[in-house]
Structure formats: C-alpha cells, structure tokens
C-alpha cells in the first residue's frame, strides 16, 4: 500500500531525474555515480528495489558502509542508504544494523523509509538480518562485499496500527570506514 507510492513517485520525478543526471554527467558520466548494488524490500504485496551508489569520487562517501569498531573483531555498524535514483532525496530506504564483526552471522537493526529529512522517517521498524557475506576485497582494502537477507516489521510513524511484515534482500559493495 505505502510502498506502491514509491514507484509512482519515481515516474513523476522522471523529468527532474533526467535534468539532474545531465548536470552530473560532467562529474560521474552520463549514468550518474557508480552503482554499488541493490536493496530489495518486499511487503504488503509490493516489491521495491533501491540502488546503492558510490558518491565518493576519491573520498569516503558511499551509500553503503561499515563503521569499524574494535579493529573489526567486535560488533560493527552497517549502514545502507538505498535510492530509487541517485539524485532523489525522496523515498529512500535506510538500514542500520549491528553485526558481529567482519563475518557471516546474525545482525539486528532498523529499517526506515525516509524522504528529505533523514531524522523523520515516514515508516520504520526493527529487522533481523542473516549476513551471508561481509568481507573486504583485501586485508586493508577500502571496499568489499555485503550480502544479507532479513525480515522485520514496518510501521507508519504517524499510525502505529498501520504495520506489515517485510523481507529484505541486500547485495552490495560496501565501503569500510575507520
């Protein structure tokens, strides 16, 4: 029900997207910033696919990253921001989950559907992840791979009775931070 509005909003924003992509063409090329992967959320009879991007251009600014704690031996914080289009601030998905180090295993966190204000989600909920892969390309590499599936419940922030179960499928490159 609510997720269906993402597809409609993406169509309505088409003209804005094409204009912004033309402006970005000088910096990233005609396709926009490099895609890193995807986030799929299914629930309430809908399936929405978001993309992750590497906005870095030589800096730490990817939309999927892991924050290192304890030298990578303790719990890590994975943050993934998915976009319908690289230049849209509306209808993004934000996943933040604690995982048990740089390895496969369980994780728990939050799922939020957000617009321009990252601190004011339109829907949010708790998720449980099954991380199949969280691995750097090489020992000290800045990038690696993240693969996980998960489940949770998503509720409207203005109506706690408007909830539904969701499944997640995440497959993206990820940037490793300090």
N, C-alpha and C positions, 0 to 999 in steps of 0.2 A: 504494500500500500504506500508507505512513505518512500521506500526505496525506488518505486516506479517513477517518482518525480525527478530522480537523477537523470534518467535517460531523456526525459522531456526537456529538462533544463539544459542538457548538453546540446540538444538540437537548437534550442532558442539562442544559445550563446555562440552558435556557429560563425556568425559574421564577426563577432568580437574576437573569436579564436583565430580566424584567418588573418585579421588585421595584426594581432599581436605576434603571430608566427612570422609575418612578413617583417616586423620590426626586429625580431630575434634572429632573423636569417643571417645577419652580419656577424653575430657572436657565436651561434651554435650551428648554423647551416639551416637550410630550408625546413628540416624536420624538427627543429627545436633542440632542446638539450638531449643528450643520450638517454635512452630508456634503460633502466636497470632491471626491471622485472614487473611483476604484477601481483595484485591482491584481489582475490575473488571472495565476495561475501554473498551467501545465499540465505534467504529467509523471507517469510511472509509471501511465498510464491514467486519471488523475484530473484534474479541473479545480476549482480553489478560487478564489473571489472574495472579496477583502478590501475594506473601505472605508477611506478616509482621512477624518479629521474635523478640524474647526476647534474646538479646545477653548479658543481664545483668550479670548473674552469681553473684548475690549479689550486683550489682552496678546499677546506672542509665544509662542504655544503650539499651533500647528497640527501635525498628524501628518505633514505633507509640507512640507519646507522646503529652501531652498538657502542655504548659507553663502557669503557674498561674500568673495572674495579679489582683490586687485589691481584693485579698483574694477569688478569684473565683466569685466575684459578677459583674465584668465588662467584657469587651471583653477578650477572651482567644485566644491563638495561638495554633492551632492544626497542628502538623507536622507528616506526614506519609510517610515513605520510604518503597516501596514495591520492592521485589526481585523475579526474576524468580527462583533463587536458593540461599540459604543463603550465599554461597561463591562466588557469581558472582557480580562483580562491573559493568558489562556491562548491558545495557538495564533495568535500574531501573526506577521506577516511583517515583516522589517526589511531594507530595501535601502539600501546606501550606495554611491554611485558618484561617481567623479571625471569631470567633463565639461569640455569645452574652452571654457568661457565661456557667456555667455547667448545661445546659438545652437544650431541643429541640428548634429548630428555624432555621432561615436562617444563612448562612455563605457565605463569598466570599473569593477568594484567587487565587492561581496559581497552575497549573498542569505543570510538567516538565518531559520529558523523558531524562534521563541522562546516561552517561557512567561513566568512572572512575573519571572525573572532575565534581564535583557537581556544579561548577560555570559556566560550559559551556554546557548547555542543547542542545540536538540535535533538540528537539521540545519543544515549550512552549505555554501556553495560559492561559486565565482567565477562572475561573469556578465559578459557583454559587451552593452552597450546600443547601440541605434541611436536617438538622440534626434531626434524629428521637430520638437519644439517646446519651447523653454524661453524664455518671454517674459513680461515684466512687462506689466500692464494699461496703464500709462503710465510715463514715464521714471523717476520715483521712487516708484512705487506699491509698497505692501507685499505685494501679491498678483499672481499671474499664472497662466499655464498651463504644465503639463508633460505631454508626450506622448512615450512611448518604447515600443519593443518590444525584446526581447532573448532571449538564450539563455545557458545555463550548465549546470553540473552540480551537483547537490545530494547531499550525503553525510551519513549519520548520524554525529554526533560521537562516538558510542561504538563505531562499527563502520565503519571507513573502506572496507570492501568493500561496504557497503550504499549504493550510489550509483545515480543515474539522471539522465538529461538532462531539462532543463526549458525551457519557453519562457515568456516574460513579456510582458504587455501592460499598460501603465500609462497611465492617462488621469486626471489630477487637477489641481485647483487647487493652487497651491504658494505658500508664504509666503517672502518674501525677507528674509533676516536680514543683520545687519552683520558 
